[in-house]
Amino acid sequence: MSKNRLMLVLSLVVLASMVLAACGGPAATPATIVETVEVKVTETVIVEKDREAFSTPHPILGDLRVRQALSYCTNKSDLLASVYPLISEEARAGLVMNTFIPTSHWAYAGDANITIYPFDPAKGAALLDEAGWTLAEGANFRTNANGDELSLKFTTTTAAFRQTWAAIWEAQMADCGVRVVRLHAPASWWFGDTTGIARRDYELGAFAWVGQADPGGQTLYACDQIPHPNNGWEGQNAMGWCNEAASSNIKLANNTLVKDERIAAYTVTQAEFTKDVPSIPLFNRTDTFAYNAALTGFAPLPGESYYNYNVADWAVEGSDTIVVGFTQEPASLFTLVEDAFVANLAYTFIRPLQTTSLNYDFQAVLVKQLPTLENGGTTNNDVEVKEGDMVVDAAGEVVALAAGVKVKNAAGEEVEFTGGTVMMKQLVSKFELIDGLTWEDGTPVSSADLELGKNIACDPASGATSFITCEKTASAEFLADGVGYVQTWIPGVQDPLYFIPVWPIYPAHVLGTVPAADWATNPLVAETPLSYGPYKLVEWVKGEKMVFAANEHWVGGAPKTPNIIIQFITAESAEALLINGDIDILDSTTLVGLSEALVAAETEGKIKTLINPSATWEHIDISLFIR
């Protein structure tokens, strides 16, 4: 592919404020002037390269010593301080990333099993000297024996957040004698389907990934996921990193359902990743919370978005009400179709999650156990499939088995179906709800409520937009001798999160006869849904507040605080309302970082703040090969 014709225009970009999110946010520091190079796309020309494209090691970055030096010359704490200037050094340390998996994650390899690169510019300088990049007396930047300057192009977005930390990183590299030329490209080009990252059009490139409870990673780090012209640019391993041990283990981690095997495989991959340095993990962004200093039990944790998972434990001594500030109001509580975070958060006050993912691991809440292969709650059976049977093919798509379709057989081998039969794996899990779950009107939760949940989730008339779970379901048999179901997936489904409940719980005794097409507009669905959780919704004053009262039928007993109010507020008034005691909690949807007002209020003992690593993390990928 020929290089896209780009016009590089030097510009002075005045940052009126330090923005603490890639898409904008409130001011946090005085104005800063940052010199950048802005990339403006004037034309896109796609010309496929021959098979030898990207087979030549990068003349600078192909040297491991240089990549290690860049890591040692990177002061991650200072990068964090540039965008989160008011958080403590201790909090910054908790945000630093060492690998592609957060340190609190179940799959993190552990510090002892990886190579960690602390800020050590002297060690970085020594490695550059060893690699032949020396600093002449009086010079600012290193050169090699041919007199070539150690200069690297660094591409990222135009977002002010990245311009800020990128300027600091540029200075850090300069301190080690490395010239970094920053290219700030429009996101539409940087993340385009046929430009930027997708075409490996960078030397050093910064962007963010979002971590999940299941780390995935196969498309990012496997050898066969390197995009190039010969494979139609398929794959996300734009770094061009191919380490056979890492590649085989990232595949194993994504193709075994046994957790201990997954942990071991991820450990090997992370060890090789940090040894080879195809990318420099930098830091997690923050989830910031501020709350009444007298509030107890409030414990947001990384990995779990719904910080009200333990709302029944929240308490303020001497108060019967806790007020949570929302700067957005839910459009509906029918969360099957209204998937906004604020809607789901409000919904979980009355209908708690069946599982949580605290610190990126899973815990059973409303189910008796997570049905795993290890505890016998799930079996992975060998079944015989024939032409016409619905299966998941080797690419993960739901298809009718036919000649030419590639599937993974029971031995885990990819084979092409040519007729007759083939043995495949089929997961079967038994989900049982805990005893005593009861609707707020006193009616026990039943298997019929789960069956209604499946029926509505799989009915297009309900307004649901995704049916992948329904399509992958062979059958769901609802228990007559308990509350739950046996979930049987179609052959070929081998999802590592097979043990997570899939069907919602709806009150069949109230909604069982309501047509799916009427659910979105039914007040008992959208505005006053029945509760089986610690609180019930007793009032919703649109534009003002939602009022929740303790549910006397909650299986967990009376919550510590009788009433919860969600108060709808403006972003501009949020901090003042908290500091003045009018509300008790502000979450990360309102706060993009600490402000001086919050820090001062915490110093005075009025509030407390909490900084958690968010799931989003920044990194710099390194191009190991050139065209």
QUISULQUI-V156014 format. One record per backbone hydrogen bond with DSSP energy under -0.5 kcal/mol. NH is the residue of the N-H (numbers start at 1). CO is the residue of the C=O. Records with the same first field share a line. If there is no record, write none. Layout:
# QUISULQUI-V156014
NH->CO ; CO
This chain:
# QUISULQUI-V156014
6->4
7->40
8->6
9->7 ; 38
10->8
11->36
13->11 ; 34
14->12
15->13 ; 32
16->14
19->17
24->21
32->15
34->13 ; 32
36->11
37->182
38->9 ; 36
39->184
40->7 ; 38
41->39
42->5 ; 40
43->5
45->43
47->45
53->50
55->52
56->626
57->55
58->624
62->58
63->60
64->62
66->63
67->63
68->64
69->65
70->66
71->67
72->68
73->69
74->71
75->73
76->74
79->75
80->76
81->77
82->78
83->79 ; 80
84->80
87->84
92->88
93->89
94->90
95->92
96->92 ; 93
97->282
105->102
108->105
113->110
114->111
116->114
118->116
120->72 ; 118
124->120
125->121
126->122
127->123
128->124
129->125
130->126
131->127
132->129
133->128
134->132 ; 143
136->134
139->136
142->177
143->134
144->148
147->144
150->142
151->149
152->179
154->181
155->153 ; 204
156->183
158->185
163->159
164->160
165->161
166->162
167->163
168->164
169->165
170->166
171->167
172->168
173->169
174->170
175->171
176->172 ; 173
177->174
178->173
179->150 ; 177
180->178
181->152 ; 179
182->180
183->154
184->37 ; 182
185->156 ; 183
186->39
189->186
190->186
191->187
192->189
197->190
198->192 ; 195
199->196
200->197
201->196
202->200
203->204
204->153
205->621
206->155
207->619
209->617
211->209 ; 615
215->213
220->217
221->217
222->218
225->222
226->223
227->225
231->228
232->229
233->228
234->231
236->219
237->225
238->236
240->237
247->243
248->244
249->245
250->246
251->247
252->248
253->249
254->250
255->252
256->252
259->257
262->258
263->259
264->260
265->261
266->262
267->263
268->264
269->265
270->266
271->267
272->268
273->269
274->270
275->271
276->272
277->273
278->273
280->620
281->279
282->618
283->618
284->95
285->616
287->612
288->286 ; 591
289->610
290->586
291->608
292->584
293->606
295->292
296->315
299->297
304->301
305->303
307->305
309->306
310->307
311->308
313->310
314->311
315->296
317->294
319->316
322->563
324->322 ; 565
325->585
326->324 ; 567
333->526
335->333
337->334
338->334
339->337
344->340
345->341
346->342
347->343
348->344
349->346
350->346 ; 347
351->347
356->363
359->302
360->302 ; 357
361->358
363->356
365->354
366->354
367->354
368->432
371->369
372->370
376->372
377->372
378->372
379->428
381->379 ; 426
383->381 ; 424
385->383 ; 422
387->420
388->401
389->386
391->399
392->491
393->391 ; 397
394->406
396->393
399->391 ; 397
401->389 ; 399
404->417
405->402
407->415
409->407 ; 413
410->423
412->409
415->407 ; 413
417->405 ; 415
418->419
422->385
424->383
426->381
428->379
429->487
430->377
431->429 ; 485
432->430
433->483
434->366
437->434
439->443
440->531
442->439
445->437
449->446
450->446
451->447
452->448
453->449
454->450
455->451
456->452
457->453
458->454
459->456
460->458
462->459
463->460
464->459
471->467
472->468
473->470
474->472 ; 488
475->488
477->486
478->476
479->484
484->482
485->431
486->477
487->429 ; 485
488->475 ; 486
489->427 ; 487
490->472
492->425
493->490
494->492
498->495
500->497
506->449 ; 504
508->506
510->507
511->507
512->508
514->511
515->513
518->515
519->516
521->518
522->518 ; 519
523->521
525->522
526->522
527->523
528->523
532->350
533->350
535->349
536->549
538->536 ; 547
539->547
541->545
542->540
544->541
545->541
546->566
547->539
548->564
549->536
550->562
551->534
552->550
554->551
557->554
560->312
563->320
564->548
565->322
566->546
567->324 ; 565
568->544 ; 566
569->326 ; 567
574->570
575->571
577->573
578->574
579->575
580->576
581->578
582->577
583->577
584->323
585->323
586->290
587->325
590->587
591->587
592->590
599->595
600->596
601->597
602->598
603->599
604->600
605->602
606->601
607->601
608->291
610->289
612->287 ; 610
614->285
617->209
618->283
619->207
620->280
621->205 ; 619
622->278
623->203
624->239 ; 622
626->56
